[in-house]
Amino acid sequence: MSHNPLIVSYLNQFKVLYEGTAWYGESFLEKFEGLESDQAFIQPASLHSIAQIVWHCIYWRIPLIKRLQGDFAYKSSVNAPKNWLPNESLKNKGWENLKGELAETQQQIINLLKSTSEAFLKAEYRPNITIQVVIEGGIHHDIYHIGQIGLIKKLIT
């Protein structure tokens, strides 16, 4: 495991946003407490469901995992149909399976970060975009969507 302070900080941040208590509010797991399976698929007004937001987070964690594995060729897109799956597709997948997929990406990120070097953080996978930028972007992305989950949960419960 890395003793690099920056990598240790990233590990802590990913752990807190998934299962800890942070200064900004609740983690994914805390947001999921008391949420019934059918509630995860409710779409208030024109908003996404909680299930859709969780899927979206999974979708964008995959490029982070690929980068941490050294795969700089993997492409994801905001315009890809998989970026925001329809609620019906996610219902077929099931709420428990979605939470399981999020947990799986969490474990992959933690394991990969533990074996990451400081030099690798500075590697560019695109001009002026380093692995460090991708990691920090992933953290910010998840925090943003945890806030959305909280708002939607308040609207539906």
DSSP file (Angstrom, degrees, kcal/mol; ACC not computed):
  #  RESIDUE AA STRUCTURE BP1 BP2  ACC     N-H-->O    O-->H-N    N-H-->O    O-->H-N    TCO  KAPPA ALPHA  PHI   PSI    X-CA   Y-CA   Z-CA
    1    1 A M              0   0    0      0, 0.0   114,-0.1     0, 0.0   113,-0.1   0.000 360.0 360.0 360.0 143.3    0.0    0.0    0.0
    2    2 A S        -     0   0    0    112,-0.8   115,-0.1   111,-0.2   113,-0.1  -0.369 360.0-167.5 -70.3 144.2    1.2    3.5   -0.8
    3    3 A H        +     0   0    0     -2,-0.1    -1,-0.1     4,-0.0   111,-0.0   0.268  48.6 126.8-109.1   6.4    2.4    5.8    1.9
    4    4 A N     >  -     0   0    0      1,-0.2     4,-2.8     2,-0.0     5,-0.3  -0.499  62.3-137.2 -64.8 125.5    2.3    8.8   -0.5
    5    5 A P  H  > S+     0   0    0      0, 0.0     4,-2.1     0, 0.0    -1,-0.2   0.841 101.3  51.6 -57.4 -35.5    0.2   11.4    1.3
    6    6 A L  H  > S+     0   0    0      2,-0.2     4,-2.2     1,-0.2     5,-0.1   0.926 112.2  44.7 -68.3 -44.0   -1.7   12.3   -1.9
    7    7 A I  H  > S+     0   0    0      2,-0.2     4,-2.7     1,-0.2    -1,-0.2   0.904 112.5  52.0 -66.5 -41.1   -2.7    8.7   -2.6
    8    8 A V  H  X S+     0   0    0     -4,-2.8     4,-2.4     1,-0.2    -1,-0.2   0.896 109.0  51.7 -60.1 -39.8   -3.6    8.2    1.0
    9    9 A S  H  X S+     0   0    0     -4,-2.1     4,-2.6    -5,-0.3    -2,-0.2   0.917 109.6  48.6 -63.4 -43.6   -5.8   11.3    0.8
   10   10 A Y  H  X S+     0   0    0     -4,-2.2     4,-2.6     2,-0.2     5,-0.2   0.919 110.3  51.5 -62.9 -43.0   -7.6    9.9   -2.3
   11   11 A L  H  X S+     0   0    0     -4,-2.7     4,-2.2     1,-0.2    -2,-0.2   0.932 112.0  46.8 -58.1 -45.9   -8.1    6.6   -0.6
   12   12 A N  H  X S+     0   0    0     -4,-2.4     4,-2.6     1,-0.2    -2,-0.2   0.900 111.1  51.5 -63.7 -40.9   -9.7    8.3    2.4
   13   13 A Q  H  X S+     0   0    0     -4,-2.6     4,-2.5     2,-0.2    -2,-0.2   0.913 110.9  47.2 -64.7 -42.4  -11.8   10.5    0.2
   14   14 A F  H  X S+     0   0    0     -4,-2.6     4,-1.4     2,-0.2     5,-0.2   0.896 113.0  49.7 -65.8 -38.7  -13.2    7.5   -1.8
   15   15 A K  H  X>S+     0   0    0     -4,-2.2     4,-3.1    -5,-0.2     5,-0.8   0.926 112.6  47.3 -64.8 -43.4  -13.9    5.6    1.4
   16   16 A V  H  X5S+     0   0    0     -4,-2.6     4,-1.3     3,-0.2    -2,-0.2   0.918 111.1  49.7 -65.6 -44.3  -15.7    8.6    3.0
   17   17 A L  H  <5S+     0   0    0     -4,-2.5    11,-2.4    -5,-0.2    -1,-0.2   0.793 118.9  39.5 -69.8 -23.9  -17.9    9.3    0.0
   18   18 A Y  H  <5S-     0   0    0     -4,-1.4    11,-2.4     9,-0.2    12,-0.2   0.899 142.3  -8.9 -87.0 -45.5  -18.9    5.7   -0.3
   19   19 A E  H  <5S+     0   0    0     -4,-3.1    -3,-0.2    -5,-0.2    -2,-0.2   0.417 110.6  79.0-138.5   2.6  -19.3    4.7    3.4
   20   20 A G  S  <<S-     0   0    0     -4,-1.3     7,-0.6    -5,-0.8     2,-0.5  -0.189  76.9-100.4-102.2-165.8  -18.1    7.4    5.8
   21   21 A T  E     -A   26   0A   0      5,-0.1     2,-0.2    -2,-0.1     5,-0.2  -0.983  41.6-170.6-121.2 120.2  -19.4   10.7    7.1
   22   22 A A  E >   -A   25   0A   0      3,-1.8     3,-1.1    -2,-0.5     5,-0.0  -0.581  38.1-107.5-108.3 168.1  -17.9   13.7    5.4
   23   23 A W  T 3  S+     0   0    0      1,-0.2     3,-0.1    -2,-0.2    -1,-0.1   0.790 118.5  54.7 -61.6 -29.0  -18.0   17.4    6.1
   24   24 A Y  T 3  S-     0   0    0      1,-0.2     2,-0.3     2,-0.0    -1,-0.2   0.527 120.0 -91.9 -88.1  -6.0  -20.4   17.9    3.2
   25   25 A G  E <  S-A   22   0A   0     -3,-1.1    -3,-1.8     0, 0.0    -1,-0.2  -0.963  70.4  -1.1 136.0-152.2  -23.0   15.4    4.3
   26   26 A E  E     -A   21   0A   0     -2,-0.3    -5,-0.1    -5,-0.2   124,-0.1  -0.338  57.3-124.6 -82.3 156.7  -23.8   11.7    3.9
   27   27 A S     >  -     0   0    0     -7,-0.6     4,-2.4    -2,-0.1    -9,-0.2  -0.276  38.5 -92.0 -84.3 175.8  -22.1    9.1    1.9
   28   28 A F  H  > S+     0   0    0    -11,-2.4     4,-1.9     1,-0.2     5,-0.2   0.961 128.2  47.7 -52.3 -53.8  -23.7    6.8   -0.7
   29   29 A L  H  > S+     0   0    0    -11,-2.4     4,-0.8     1,-0.2    -1,-0.2   0.869 110.8  50.7 -62.5 -37.0  -24.4    4.2    1.8
   30   30 A E  H >4 S+     0   0    0    -10,-0.2     3,-0.6     1,-0.2    -1,-0.2   0.893 109.7  51.0 -66.7 -38.0  -25.9    6.7    4.3
   31   31 A K  H 3< S+     0   0    0     -4,-2.4    -2,-0.2     1,-0.2    -1,-0.2   0.843 107.1  54.7 -65.1 -32.9  -28.1    8.1    1.5
   32   32 A F  H >< S+     0   0    0     -4,-1.9     3,-2.0    -5,-0.2    -1,-0.2   0.688  82.2 111.8 -75.7 -17.8  -29.3    4.5    0.7
   33   33 A E  T << S+     0   0    0     -4,-0.8     3,-0.1    -3,-0.6    -3,-0.0  -0.334  88.9   6.8 -60.9 133.0  -30.4    3.9    4.3
   34   34 A G  T 3  S+     0   0    0      1,-0.2     2,-0.6    -2,-0.0    -1,-0.3   0.477  95.4 131.9  76.2   2.2  -34.2    3.6    4.6
   35   35 A L    <   -     0   0    0     -3,-2.0    -1,-0.2     4,-0.0     2,-0.1  -0.789  50.0-142.5 -91.2 118.5  -34.7    3.7    0.8
   36   36 A E    >>  -     0   0    0     -2,-0.6     4,-1.2     1,-0.1     3,-0.5  -0.442  22.3-112.7 -76.3 153.1  -37.0    1.0   -0.4
   37   37 A S  G >4 S+     0   0    0      1,-0.3     3,-0.7     2,-0.2     4,-0.4   0.900 117.1  50.0 -53.1 -46.5  -36.2   -0.7   -3.7
   38   38 A D  G >4 S+     0   0    0      1,-0.2     3,-1.1     2,-0.2    -1,-0.3   0.822 104.6  59.2 -66.7 -29.1  -39.2    0.7   -5.5
   39   39 A Q  G X4 S+     0   0    0     -3,-0.5     3,-1.4     1,-0.2    11,-0.4   0.809  92.0  68.4 -67.2 -29.3  -38.4    4.3   -4.3
   40   40 A A  G << S+     0   0    0     -4,-1.2    11,-3.0    -3,-0.7    12,-0.4   0.712 101.6  47.7 -63.1 -19.2  -35.0    4.1   -6.0
   41   41 A F  G <  S+     0   0    0     -3,-1.1     2,-0.3    -4,-0.4    -1,-0.3   0.398  81.6 116.3-105.0   1.5  -36.9    4.2   -9.4
   42   42 A I    <   -     0   0    0     -3,-1.4     8,-0.5    -4,-0.2     9,-0.1  -0.544  49.6-158.1 -72.9 133.2  -39.2    7.1   -8.7
   43   43 A Q        -     0   0    0     -2,-0.3     2,-0.2     6,-0.1     6,-0.2  -0.875   7.7-153.9-113.6  97.7  -38.6   10.0  -11.0
   44   44 A P    >   -     0   0    0      0, 0.0     3,-2.6     0, 0.0   112,-0.1  -0.524  61.5 -37.0 -72.8 135.8  -40.0   13.2   -9.4
   45   45 A A  T 3  S-     0   0    0      1,-0.3    -2,-0.1    -2,-0.2     0, 0.0  -0.258 123.0 -30.6  51.5-127.4  -41.0   15.9  -12.0
   46   46 A S  T 3  S+     0   0    0      2,-0.0    -1,-0.3     0, 0.0     2,-0.1   0.090 109.5 116.9-108.0  22.8  -38.4   15.8  -14.8
   47   47 A L    <   -     0   0    0     -3,-2.6     2,-0.1     1,-0.1     0, 0.0  -0.386  69.9-101.0 -85.7 165.2  -35.5   14.6  -12.6
   48   48 A H        -     0   0    0     -2,-0.1    -1,-0.1     1,-0.1     2,-0.1  -0.470  39.2-110.2 -75.9 156.6  -33.6   11.4  -12.8
   49   49 A S     >  -     0   0    0     -6,-0.2     4,-2.0    -2,-0.1     5,-0.2  -0.414  27.4-109.9 -77.8 164.3  -34.3    8.6  -10.4
   50   50 A I  H  > S+     0   0    0     -8,-0.5     4,-2.7   -11,-0.4     5,-0.2   0.901 121.7  55.4 -60.8 -39.9  -31.9    7.6   -7.7
   51   51 A A  H  > S+     0   0    0    -11,-3.0     4,-2.6     1,-0.2    -1,-0.2   0.902 106.4  50.4 -60.2 -41.1  -31.2    4.4   -9.6
   52   52 A Q  H  > S+     0   0    0    -12,-0.4     4,-2.5     2,-0.2    33,-0.2   0.897 110.7  48.9 -64.6 -39.4  -30.4    6.4  -12.7
   53   53 A I  H  X S+     0   0    0     -4,-2.0     4,-2.3     2,-0.2    -2,-0.2   0.912 110.7  50.3 -67.2 -41.5  -27.9    8.6  -10.8
   54   54 A V  H  X S+     0   0    0     -4,-2.7     4,-2.3     2,-0.2    -2,-0.2   0.933 111.7  48.3 -61.9 -44.6  -26.3    5.6   -9.2
   55   55 A W  H  X S+     0   0    0     -4,-2.6     4,-3.1     1,-0.2    -2,-0.2   0.932 109.0  53.6 -59.6 -44.8  -25.9    4.0  -12.7
   56   56 A H  H  X S+     0   0    0     -4,-2.5     4,-1.9     1,-0.2    -1,-0.2   0.888 108.6  49.6 -58.0 -40.8  -24.5    7.3  -14.0
   57   57 A C  H  X S+     0   0    0     -4,-2.3     4,-1.3     2,-0.2    -1,-0.2   0.911 111.3  49.1 -64.4 -42.2  -21.9    7.2  -11.2
   58   58 A I  H >X S+     0   0    0     -4,-2.3     4,-1.5     1,-0.2     3,-0.6   0.944 108.7  54.1 -59.7 -47.6  -21.0    3.6  -12.1
   59   59 A Y  H 3< S+     0   0    0     -4,-3.1    -1,-0.2     1,-0.3    -2,-0.2   0.886 112.8  42.3 -55.0 -42.5  -20.7    4.6  -15.7
   60   60 A W  H 3X S+     0   0    0     -4,-1.9     4,-0.7     1,-0.2    -1,-0.3   0.612 106.3  61.6 -85.8 -12.0  -18.2    7.3  -15.0
   61   61 A R  H <X S+     0   0    0     -4,-1.3     4,-2.6    -3,-0.6    -1,-0.2   0.778  92.5  68.9 -76.9 -27.2  -16.2    5.3  -12.4
   62   62 A I  H  X S+     0   0    0     -4,-1.5     4,-2.8     1,-0.2     5,-0.2   0.922  97.0  48.9 -60.8 -46.3  -15.4    2.8  -15.2
   63   63 A P  H  > S+     0   0    0      0, 0.0     4,-2.6     0, 0.0    -1,-0.2   0.888 110.9  52.3 -60.9 -35.4  -13.1    5.3  -17.1
   64   64 A L  H  X S+     0   0    0     -4,-0.7     4,-2.6     2,-0.2    -2,-0.2   0.941 110.4  47.4 -62.2 -46.2  -11.3    6.1  -13.8
   65   65 A I  H  X S+     0   0    0     -4,-2.6     4,-1.6     1,-0.2     6,-0.2   0.927 111.8  50.7 -59.9 -45.4  -10.8    2.3  -13.2
   66   66 A K  H  <>S+     0   0    0     -4,-2.8     5,-2.8     1,-0.2     4,-0.3   0.916 110.9  48.6 -59.8 -43.6   -9.5    1.9  -16.8
   67   67 A R  H ><5S+     0   0    0     -4,-2.6     3,-1.6     1,-0.2    -1,-0.2   0.919 109.7  51.6 -63.4 -42.9   -7.1    4.8  -16.4
   68   68 A L  H 3<5S+     0   0    0     -4,-2.6    -1,-0.2     1,-0.3    -2,-0.2   0.777 107.8  53.5 -65.6 -24.6   -5.8    3.4  -13.1
   69   69 A Q  T 3<5S-     0   0    0     -4,-1.6    -1,-0.3    -5,-0.2    -2,-0.2   0.493 123.9-107.5 -83.3  -4.6   -5.2    0.1  -14.9
   70   70 A G  T < 5S+     0   0    0     -3,-1.6     2,-1.1    -4,-0.3    -3,-0.2   0.522  75.5 138.5  90.4   6.4   -3.2    2.0  -17.5
   71   71 A D      < +     0   0    0     -5,-2.8    -1,-0.2    -6,-0.2     3,-0.2  -0.735  15.8 163.9 -87.3  98.2   -5.8    1.7  -20.2
   72   72 A F        +     0   0    0     -2,-1.1    -1,-0.2     1,-0.2    -5,-0.1   0.465  66.1  67.0 -93.5  -2.8   -5.7    5.2  -21.8
   73   73 A A  S    S+     0   0    0     -7,-0.1    -1,-0.2    -3,-0.1    -2,-0.1   0.683  70.7 110.6 -90.0 -20.2   -7.5    4.1  -25.0
   74   74 A Y        -     0   0    0     -3,-0.2     2,-0.4   -11,-0.1    -7,-0.0  -0.310  55.0-156.2 -59.7 134.0  -10.9    3.4  -23.3
   75   75 A K        +     0   0    0      2,-0.0     2,-0.3    -2,-0.0    -1,-0.1  -0.928  17.7 175.5-118.4 138.8  -13.5    6.0  -24.3
   76   76 A S        -     0   0    0     -2,-0.4     2,-0.3   -16,-0.0     3,-0.1  -0.901  12.6-160.4-128.8 162.7  -16.6    7.1  -22.5
   77   77 A S    >   -     0   0    0     -2,-0.3     3,-1.1     1,-0.1     6,-0.2  -1.000  30.6-136.4-149.2 143.4  -19.0    9.9  -23.6
   78   78 A V  T 3  S+     0   0    0     -2,-0.3    -1,-0.1     1,-0.2     6,-0.1   0.749 112.4  53.0 -65.9 -22.3  -21.6   12.1  -22.2
   79   79 A N  T 3  S+     0   0    0      4,-0.1    -1,-0.2    -3,-0.1     5,-0.0   0.466  81.8 116.1 -92.1  -2.4  -23.6   11.3  -25.3
   80   80 A A  S X> S-     0   0    0     -3,-1.1     3,-1.7     1,-0.1     4,-0.5  -0.422  72.0-128.4 -67.7 139.4  -23.3    7.6  -25.0
   81   81 A P  T 34 S+     0   0    0      0, 0.0     3,-0.5     0, 0.0    -1,-0.1   0.816 108.7  58.8 -57.0 -29.9  -26.7    5.8  -24.5
   82   82 A K  T >4 S+     0   0    0      1,-0.2     3,-0.5     3,-0.1   -23,-0.1   0.636  84.4  80.6 -76.6 -12.3  -25.2    4.0  -21.4
   83   83 A N  T <4 S+     0   0    0     -3,-1.7     2,-0.4     1,-0.3    -1,-0.2   0.930 111.5  16.4 -59.5 -46.4  -24.4    7.3  -19.7
   84   84 A W  T 3< S-     0   0    0     -4,-0.5    -1,-0.3    -3,-0.5   -31,-0.1  -0.849  85.3-159.7-128.3  93.7  -28.1    7.7  -18.5
   85   85 A L    <   -     0   0    0     -3,-0.5   -29,-0.1    -2,-0.4    -3,-0.1  -0.436  28.8-100.8 -72.3 146.3  -29.9    4.4  -18.8
   86   86 A P     >  -     0   0    0      0, 0.0     4,-1.8     0, 0.0     3,-0.4  -0.329  29.3-116.4 -64.0 150.4  -33.7    4.5  -18.9
   87   87 A N  H  > S+     0   0    0      1,-0.2     4,-2.5     2,-0.2     5,-0.2   0.864 113.7  58.9 -55.5 -39.5  -35.4    3.6  -15.7
   88   88 A E  H  > S+     0   0    0      1,-0.2     4,-1.8     2,-0.2    -1,-0.2   0.903 104.9  49.6 -61.3 -41.8  -37.0    0.5  -17.2
   89   89 A S  H  > S+     0   0    0     -3,-0.4     4,-1.4     1,-0.2    -1,-0.2   0.898 112.4  48.2 -61.6 -39.9  -33.6   -1.0  -18.0
   90   90 A L  H  X S+     0   0    0     -4,-1.8     4,-2.5     2,-0.2    -2,-0.2   0.849 106.0  56.5 -72.1 -34.0  -32.4   -0.3  -14.5
   91   91 A K  H  < S+     0   0    0     -4,-2.5    -1,-0.2     1,-0.2    -2,-0.2   0.900 106.4  51.6 -61.4 -39.8  -35.6   -1.9  -13.0
   92   92 A N  H  < S+     0   0    0     -4,-1.8    -1,-0.2     1,-0.2    -2,-0.2   0.864 110.3  48.5 -63.9 -35.0  -34.7   -5.0  -14.9
   93   93 A K  H  < S-     0   0    0     -4,-1.4     4,-0.2    -5,-0.1    -2,-0.2   0.891 112.2-134.0 -70.1 -40.4  -31.2   -4.9  -13.5
   94   94 A G     X  -     0   0    0     -4,-2.5     4,-2.1     3,-0.1     5,-0.1   0.252  12.4 -99.7  94.6 142.4  -32.6   -4.4  -10.0
   95   95 A W  H  > S+     0   0    0      1,-0.2     4,-2.5     2,-0.2     5,-0.2   0.891 120.6  51.8 -61.3 -43.5  -31.8   -2.0   -7.1
   96   96 A E  H  > S+     0   0    0      1,-0.2     4,-2.0     2,-0.2    -1,-0.2   0.896 110.0  49.7 -63.9 -38.9  -29.7   -4.5   -5.2
   97   97 A N  H  > S+     0   0    0     -4,-0.2     4,-2.4     2,-0.2    -1,-0.2   0.893 109.4  52.0 -66.3 -39.4  -27.6   -5.3   -8.3
   98   98 A L  H  X S+     0   0    0     -4,-2.1     4,-2.3     2,-0.2    -2,-0.2   0.937 110.3  47.5 -61.9 -45.8  -27.0   -1.6   -8.9
   99   99 A K  H  X S+     0   0    0     -4,-2.5     4,-2.3     1,-0.2    -1,-0.2   0.883 111.0  53.0 -62.5 -36.0  -25.8   -1.1   -5.4
  100  100 A G  H  X S+     0   0    0     -4,-2.0     4,-2.2    -5,-0.2    -2,-0.2   0.888 107.8  50.0 -64.8 -39.6  -23.6   -4.2   -5.9
  101  101 A E  H  X S+     0   0    0     -4,-2.4     4,-2.3     2,-0.2    -2,-0.2   0.891 110.2  50.3 -66.2 -39.5  -22.1   -2.8   -9.0
  102  102 A L  H  X S+     0   0    0     -4,-2.3     4,-2.2     2,-0.2    -2,-0.2   0.926 110.8  49.6 -63.1 -43.1  -21.4    0.5   -7.2
  103  103 A A  H  X S+     0   0    0     -4,-2.3     4,-2.3     1,-0.2    -2,-0.2   0.884 109.3  52.9 -61.8 -38.5  -19.7   -1.5   -4.4
  104  104 A E  H  X S+     0   0    0     -4,-2.2     4,-2.3     2,-0.2    -1,-0.2   0.920 109.4  47.2 -64.9 -43.7  -17.7   -3.4   -7.0
  105  105 A T  H  X S+     0   0    0     -4,-2.3     4,-2.6     1,-0.2    -1,-0.2   0.885 110.0  55.2 -64.9 -35.8  -16.4   -0.2   -8.6
  106  106 A Q  H  X S+     0   0    0     -4,-2.2     4,-2.4     1,-0.2    -2,-0.2   0.945 109.5  45.3 -59.8 -48.5  -15.6    1.1   -5.1
  107  107 A Q  H  X S+     0   0    0     -4,-2.3     4,-2.7     1,-0.2     5,-0.2   0.891 112.3  51.8 -64.9 -39.3  -13.4   -1.9   -4.3
  108  108 A Q  H  X S+     0   0    0     -4,-2.3     4,-2.6     2,-0.2     5,-0.2   0.932 110.7  47.9 -62.4 -45.1  -11.7   -1.8   -7.7
  109  109 A I  H  X S+     0   0    0     -4,-2.6     4,-2.8     2,-0.2     5,-0.2   0.935 113.0  48.0 -61.9 -46.4  -10.8    1.9   -7.2
  110  110 A I  H  X S+     0   0    0     -4,-2.4     4,-2.1     1,-0.2    -2,-0.2   0.943 113.5  47.2 -59.9 -48.7   -9.5    1.3   -3.7
  111  111 A N  H  X S+     0   0    0     -4,-2.7     4,-0.8     1,-0.2    -1,-0.2   0.898 114.6  46.4 -61.7 -41.2   -7.4   -1.6   -4.8
  112  112 A L  H >< S+     0   0    0     -4,-2.6     3,-0.7    -5,-0.2    -1,-0.2   0.903 110.7  51.9 -70.1 -40.4   -6.0    0.2   -7.8
  113  113 A L  H >< S+     0   0    0     -4,-2.8     3,-1.6     1,-0.2    -1,-0.2   0.884 102.7  60.6 -62.0 -37.2   -5.2    3.3   -5.8
  114  114 A K  H 3< S+     0   0    0     -4,-2.1  -112,-0.8     1,-0.3    -1,-0.2   0.806 110.3  41.0 -60.3 -28.6   -3.3    1.3   -3.2
  115  115 A S  T << S+     0   0    0     -4,-0.8     2,-0.3    -3,-0.7    -1,-0.3   0.275  92.4 112.8-103.6  11.5   -0.9    0.1   -5.9
  116  116 A T    <   -     0   0    0     -3,-1.6     2,-0.2    -4,-0.2  -109,-0.1  -0.615  55.9-143.7 -86.2 142.5   -0.6    3.5   -7.6
  117  117 A S     >  -     0   0    0     -2,-0.3     4,-1.4     1,-0.1    -2,-0.1  -0.650  22.3-117.2-100.5 160.9    2.7    5.4   -7.6
  118  118 A E  H  > S+     0   0    0     -2,-0.2     4,-0.9     1,-0.2     3,-0.2   0.887 117.0  55.1 -61.8 -38.7    3.2    9.1   -7.3
  119  119 A A  H >4 S+     0   0    0      1,-0.2     3,-0.8     2,-0.2     4,-0.4   0.891 103.6  54.7 -62.5 -39.1    4.8    9.1  -10.7
  120  120 A F  H >4 S+     0   0    0      1,-0.2     3,-1.4     2,-0.2    11,-0.4   0.847  98.5  63.1 -64.9 -33.2    1.8    7.4  -12.2
  121  121 A L  H 3< S+     0   0    0     -4,-1.4    11,-2.5     1,-0.3    10,-0.3   0.833 103.6  49.2 -58.2 -31.6   -0.5   10.2  -10.9
  122  122 A K  T << S+     0   0    0     -4,-0.9    -1,-0.3    -3,-0.8    -2,-0.2   0.499  84.4 117.1 -88.0  -5.0    1.5   12.6  -13.1
  123  123 A A    <   -     0   0    0     -3,-1.4     8,-1.8    -4,-0.4     2,-0.5  -0.421  62.3-134.5 -65.9 135.6    1.1   10.5  -16.2
  124  124 A E  E     +B  130   0B   0      6,-0.2     6,-0.2     1,-0.1    -1,-0.1  -0.794  24.6 179.2 -91.7 128.9   -0.9   12.2  -19.0
  125  125 A Y  E    S+     0   0B   0      4,-2.1    -1,-0.1    -2,-0.5     5,-0.1   0.631  83.6  12.4 -99.0 -18.0   -3.5   10.1  -20.7
  126  126 A R  E >  S-B  129   0B   0      3,-1.3     3,-2.4     0, 0.0    -1,-0.3  -0.946 111.8 -68.8-142.2 158.9   -4.4   13.0  -22.9
  127  127 A P  T 3  S-     0   0    0      0, 0.0     3,-0.1     0, 0.0    -2,-0.0  -0.280 120.3  -3.1 -54.0 127.0   -2.5   16.3  -23.4
  128  128 A N  T 3  S+     0   0    0      1,-0.1     2,-0.5    -4,-0.0    -4,-0.0   0.547 110.2 105.9  67.5  10.3   -2.7   18.3  -20.1
  129  129 A I  E <   -B  126   0B   0     -3,-2.4    -4,-2.1     4,-0.0    -3,-1.3  -0.950  51.0-173.1-121.3 110.3   -5.0   15.7  -18.4
  130  130 A T  E  >  -B  124   0B   0     -2,-0.5     4,-1.7    -6,-0.2    -6,-0.2  -0.489  39.9-109.0 -96.5 168.0   -3.2   13.6  -15.8
  131  131 A I  H  > S+     0   0    0     -8,-1.8     4,-2.6   -11,-0.4     5,-0.2   0.871 120.8  59.8 -60.4 -37.7   -4.3   10.6  -13.9
  132  132 A Q  H  > S+     0   0    0    -11,-2.5     4,-2.5     1,-0.2    -1,-0.2   0.908 103.6  49.6 -58.2 -43.3   -4.4   12.9  -10.8
  133  133 A V  H  > S+     0   0    0    -12,-0.3     4,-2.5     1,-0.2    -1,-0.2   0.890 110.7  50.4 -62.4 -40.4   -6.9   15.2  -12.6
  134  134 A V  H  X S+     0   0    0     -4,-1.7     4,-2.3     2,-0.2    -2,-0.2   0.912 110.7  48.7 -66.2 -42.5   -9.1   12.1  -13.4
  135  135 A I  H  X S+     0   0    0     -4,-2.6     4,-2.0     2,-0.2    -2,-0.2   0.952 113.9  45.5 -61.2 -49.9   -9.0   10.9   -9.8
  136  136 A E  H  X S+     0   0    0     -4,-2.5     4,-2.4     1,-0.2    -2,-0.2   0.886 111.9  52.5 -63.4 -38.4   -9.9   14.3   -8.4
  137  137 A G  H  X S+     0   0    0     -4,-2.5     4,-2.7    -5,-0.2    -1,-0.2   0.887 107.1  53.0 -62.7 -39.1  -12.7   14.6  -11.1
  138  138 A G  H  X S+     0   0    0     -4,-2.3     4,-2.1     2,-0.2    -2,-0.2   0.895 109.8  48.0 -62.8 -40.8  -14.1   11.3  -10.1
  139  139 A I  H  X S+     0   0    0     -4,-2.0     4,-2.3     2,-0.2    -2,-0.2   0.942 113.8  46.3 -64.3 -48.4  -14.3   12.4   -6.4
  140  140 A H  H  X S+     0   0    0     -4,-2.4     4,-2.4     1,-0.2    -2,-0.2   0.901 110.9  53.5 -62.2 -41.2  -15.9   15.7   -7.3
  141  141 A H  H  X S+     0   0    0     -4,-2.7     4,-2.1     1,-0.2    -1,-0.2   0.925 110.1  46.6 -59.6 -47.1  -18.4   13.9   -9.6
  142  142 A D  H  X S+     0   0    0     -4,-2.1     4,-2.3     2,-0.2    -1,-0.2   0.909 110.9  51.8 -64.6 -42.1  -19.5   11.5   -7.0
  143  143 A I  H  X S+     0   0    0     -4,-2.3     4,-1.8     1,-0.2    -1,-0.2   0.933 109.2  51.1 -60.2 -45.3  -19.9   14.2   -4.3
  144  144 A Y  H  X S+     0   0    0     -4,-2.4     4,-1.5     1,-0.2    -1,-0.2   0.928 113.1  44.5 -56.4 -47.5  -22.1   16.2   -6.7
  145  145 A H  H  X S+     0   0    0     -4,-2.1     4,-2.4     1,-0.2    -1,-0.2   0.783 105.4  60.3 -75.5 -26.3  -24.3   13.2   -7.4
  146  146 A I  H  X S+     0   0    0     -4,-2.3     4,-2.1     2,-0.2    -1,-0.2   0.905 105.1  51.7 -62.0 -39.5  -24.6   12.2   -3.8
  147  147 A G  H  X S+     0   0    0     -4,-1.8     4,-2.0     2,-0.2    -2,-0.2   0.907 108.4  50.0 -62.1 -42.0  -26.1   15.7   -3.3
  148  148 A Q  H  X S+     0   0    0     -4,-1.5     4,-2.8     1,-0.2     5,-0.3   0.912 107.9  53.4 -62.5 -41.7  -28.6   15.0   -6.0
  149  149 A I  H  X S+     0   0    0     -4,-2.4     4,-2.8     1,-0.2    -1,-0.2   0.917 108.1  51.4 -58.9 -42.6  -29.5   11.7   -4.5
  150  150 A G  H  X S+     0   0    0     -4,-2.1     4,-2.0     2,-0.2    -1,-0.2   0.906 110.6  47.8 -60.9 -42.8  -30.2   13.5   -1.2
  151  151 A L  H  X S+     0   0    0     -4,-2.0     4,-1.7     2,-0.2    -2,-0.2   0.938 114.1  45.7 -64.9 -47.2  -32.4   16.0   -2.9
  152  152 A I  H  X S+     0   0    0     -4,-2.8     4,-1.8     1,-0.2    -2,-0.2   0.900 109.9  55.0 -64.2 -40.4  -34.4   13.4   -4.8
  153  153 A K  H  X S+     0   0    0     -4,-2.8     4,-1.7    -5,-0.3    -1,-0.2   0.905 107.1  50.7 -59.7 -41.2  -34.7   11.3   -1.6
  154  154 A K  H  < S+     0   0    0     -4,-2.0    -1,-0.2     1,-0.2    -2,-0.2   0.872 110.4  50.7 -63.5 -36.0  -36.2   14.2    0.2
  155  155 A L  H  < S+     0   0    0     -4,-1.7    -1,-0.2     1,-0.2    -2,-0.2   0.813 117.8  36.7 -70.7 -30.3  -38.7   14.7   -2.6
  156  156 A I  H  <        0   0    0     -4,-1.8    -2,-0.2    -5,-0.1    -1,-0.2   0.602 360.0 360.0-103.1 -12.2  -39.9   11.0   -2.7
  157  157 A T     <        0   0    0     -4,-1.7    -2,-0.1    -5,-0.2    -3,-0.1   0.432 360.0 360.0-113.4 360.0  -39.8   10.1    1.0
